[in-house]
Amino acid sequence: MKWIFKGILIGLCVVAFMFAFGWVVMWLWNMLIPAIFAGPVVTYWQAVGLLVLARLLVGRGWSGGGGWGHHKKQYWKKRWREKLDNMSPEEREKFLANMKGRCGWHFRGEFGDKKDDENNNC
């Protein structure tokens, strides 16, 4: 019975925090945007919509930890690791030397030596 009370209390706190955060965004928007940019005044639900939109466009998803981009990074990291593991040492060395010469591709210590980062002039 005690855990039910805790669950309801936590749920009410989350709802109160979301309401307060939406209200703070609405208040800040209505105090700043119309005065600085002559923009529109927003309602509470428009402010909440702005929060959701900003979170989807700029944020890291809803998970708080790695977010959506984290899973994509892990997927591609695994694919690169499999590709490099299936190469012979000579193929791997040739591939890494070729990639080192390209601007924008930097070694992170997983596929080559960390010292290669310092020698990359791009």
ABEGO torsion letter per residue (X at the ends): XAAAAAAAAAAAAAAAAAAAAAAAAAAAAAAAAAAAAGBBBBBAAAAAAAAAAAAAAABAEAAGBAEAAAAAAAAAAAAAAAAAAABBAAAAAAAAAAAAABBGBBBAGAABBAAAAAABAX
